[in-house]
Amino acid sequence: GTYEPEHAARYERVQADVLRHLFAEPWVRDALVSGTAPGEALRSSVELEGEGQLDGATSPVHRSARGEVVGLSRVGRGFFDVFDVRVVAGRDFEPGDFAPSARVVIVNRSFVRDVARGSALGRRVRETSDSAAGSEQSGRQDWHEIVGVVDDLNSPDSDVPPAAIYFPMVPRQVYPVSLLVRTRGTAAATTSNRLRSIAATVDPALRLGD
């Protein structure tokens, strides 16, 4: 179906109900709802706020990283735990980060190396292209503070650079979403059928893609 903002509360409830049913299944090791799955990052350019010299004095400047395209993802709670990705500096996302007003992101080691070229924690970054992650607006977006650095997550992407930025997914603002499930050795066909059964139980109008 299509996303209707007035039904945002219903979408959020359905997502929570699906997860509740999944965690009751003995074959489910972990699960989450995420705006982006590994391998689905969006290509975009960014501006990174830094410190530079202006007229002989130290002044804040915007260091453009638009020549270095990065991968943008919107991820659900527990994303890094589900995929065994270590937080190597700073912190993971906290519950308050998933509020619509929050302006924080997490980046990976490749972002620190290729874009920040040094310390990234505490600096601010913003998107500068039309492919803003989960946003329908174009042009420059809001500034977001970098609160954590994680290990690189290997993905099958061939056209998205290794430098990555992760935004906390606001459940009511992202549609469609990905249901990511780690299982305990259950056959893929059995898993797929059971997932569809759970979806139909929660909401007959809910449809799962492949």
Beta strands, then each sheet from edge to edge (+ up, - down):
strand 1: 28-34
strand 2: 42-44
strand 3: 46-54
strand 4: 57-64
strand 5: 70-75
strand 6: 87-90
strand 7: 104-108
strand 8: 124-127
strand 9: 144-150
strand 10: 164-168
strand 11: 178-183
sheet 1: 1+ 11-
sheet 2: 2+ 5- 10- 7+ 9+ 6-
sheet 3: 2+ 5- 10- 7+ 9+ 8- 3+ 4-
end
